[in-house]
Amino acid sequence: MHIYLILDEQTGLLLFLFFLVLIAWKPEMLPTIARELGKWYNWARKSLDDFLREINEPIYEARSEVMRTINETRQSVMNDVDPDILRIARALNIDVRGKTKQEIMSEILRRLGEGKSG
């Protein structure tokens, strides 16, 4: 009976390093070494997370500021449009979202002009 062990390059390298460490240090030192490596890994991960947070925080703040400005602008445009114009546009099945008063009026006039000629 043959046992085949399939290893990729990284696993083979890790096993080689493990045996190298085992030869270089006494087996009794391995738990101490592993503990220190774990501490270094946690420190590096926390440092990377802090760095990424510092980089991304201004981006997220700017994005939320832009989105808030867009929403305020949309709301002010919709508030500037006469409610009667909005009622007529909805009756003609015109989508008014994100359109200016002039665009809504042009669409209403176009639709009404189509009704006369048809």
N, C-alpha and C positions, 0 to 999 in steps of 0.2 A: 504494500500500500504506500503510495507516494502522496506527500503533502506539498502542495504548491502554494507558495506565498507570493502574492502579486503586490509589488510595492511601486508606488510612483516615486519620482525623484525627491520630492519633499519628505516623504515618509522615510525613505532610505537615508537621507541626510540627517533627519532627526534621530534615527536609530544610531547612526554613526557617531553623532555628537554625544548621545547618551552614553555609549560605550567608551568614548574618549574621556568623558567626565568621570565615569566609573573607574577607569584606569588611573586617571590623574589624581583623584581624591579618594579617600577611603569611603566605602559605602555608608559609614556612619555619618558622614558629612552631607550626604545627599538631601536629607530633610531640611537642614539648615540652608543649603543652597537653593532648594526649591522655594522655601519661605521667602528668602531675599528676592528671588526672581519674581515671585508673586507681588511683593511690595513694590518693586520697580515697575511691574506691569500696571498695577493700580494707579501709581503716581503718574505714569505716562498717559494712561487713559483719562484720568481726571484733568491733566494739563491740556490734552487735546480737546476735551469737551469744553473747558473754560475758554480756550482759544477760539474754537468754532462759535461759541456763544457770543464772544466779543465781536467777532466778524459779522455774524448774522443778525445780531440785535439791531444795529442801525438800518440794515436792509429791511427787516420786518417793520420797523417803525416808519420808515419812509413809505413802504408799500401801504400800510394802514392809513397813513396820512393822505396818500394819493387816492385811495379808495373812498375815504371819507369826503374828500373834496369832490370827487366824481358824483357821489350820491347826493351831496348838497346841491351841486349844480343841476342835476336831474330834477331834484325836488323843486328848485327855484324856477326852472323852465316850465315844469308842469303847473306850478302855482301862477305863473305869468299868463298862461293860456286861459282864455275865457271859458268858463264851464259850459256855456252854450256851444262853443266850437267843439269842445271835447264830446259833448252829447251827440252833435251832428256827425262827428267823425266815427264814433262808435256805432251809430245807426247805419253808417255806410260801410261798416266792417273794416275800418282803417286802423291799423296798429299805430298807436300814438307814442309808444314807449321810445324814449331817446330822441324824439323829433322836436324840432323847434316849432314855434308858432307859425312861422312862415312855411315850413315844410308841410305842416298839417293843413294849412289853408290851401296850399298849392294842390295837395292830394284831394281835398274836398272839391275844389273847383274842377280838377281833372275828372273826377268820378261823376260829378254833376253834368259836365260837358259830354261825357260818354252816354249818359242817360238820355240827353236831348237828341243826339245824333242817331241813337239806336232805335 
